[in-house]
Amino acid sequence: MTAIVLKSYSFLRTGFIAALSSWFIGYLNSMNRAILVARQTSANQQLARMMLHEYPDHTYASLLAELNRKTLQEIYRD
């Protein structure tokens, strides 16, 4: 009886640790993506201003939207 209890306790403990570590890794991955998106969209603002003369058919807002759309597609693979 004691062996059964100890075995189930060990399983619960390792299962809980595995679930917690998997959650923590997922949390870090989503934080990493959020930081990447924030930095890249900030860089896109500067790039849109610099590249505006190369794309005369675009406005600043449309060029920025296009850059941000491509950034999100690349990072989130949508």
C-alpha positions, -999 to 999 in steps of 0.1 A, spaced: 0 0 0 28 24 9 45 16 -24 14 25 -43 10 58 -25 47 67 -30 46 58 -66 15 80 -73 30 108 -52 62 106 -73 41 106 -105 21 137 -94 52 155 -84 71 149 -116 39 155 -137 34 189 -119 70 199 -124 69 189 -161 36 209 -165 51 239 -147 83 239 -167 64 236 -200 42 265 -190 73 286 -180 90 278 -214 58 288 -232 57 320 -212 93 329 -221 87 321 -257 57 345 -259 77 372 -240 105 368 -265 81 372 -295 65 402 -279 100 419 -275 109 410 -310 77 425 -324 81 457 -303 117 463 -314 110 455 -351 79 478 -353 99 506 -337 127 500 -364 100 499 -391 89 534 -382 124 547 -389 128 526 -420 94 538 -434 106 574 -432 139 565 -449 124 544 -476 95 567 -485 114 583 -514 120 548 -530 82 541 -530 64 572 -544 31 554 -547 30 547 -509 23 571 -480 42 569 -448 13 551 -431 8 526 -459 45 518 -461 46 514 -423 16 491 -424 32 469 -451 64 466 -431 45 458 -399 24 432 -417 55 415 -430 70 416 -396 40 399 -380 39 373 -407 75 364 -402 74 362 -365 41 345 -360 41 325 -393 5 334 -401 
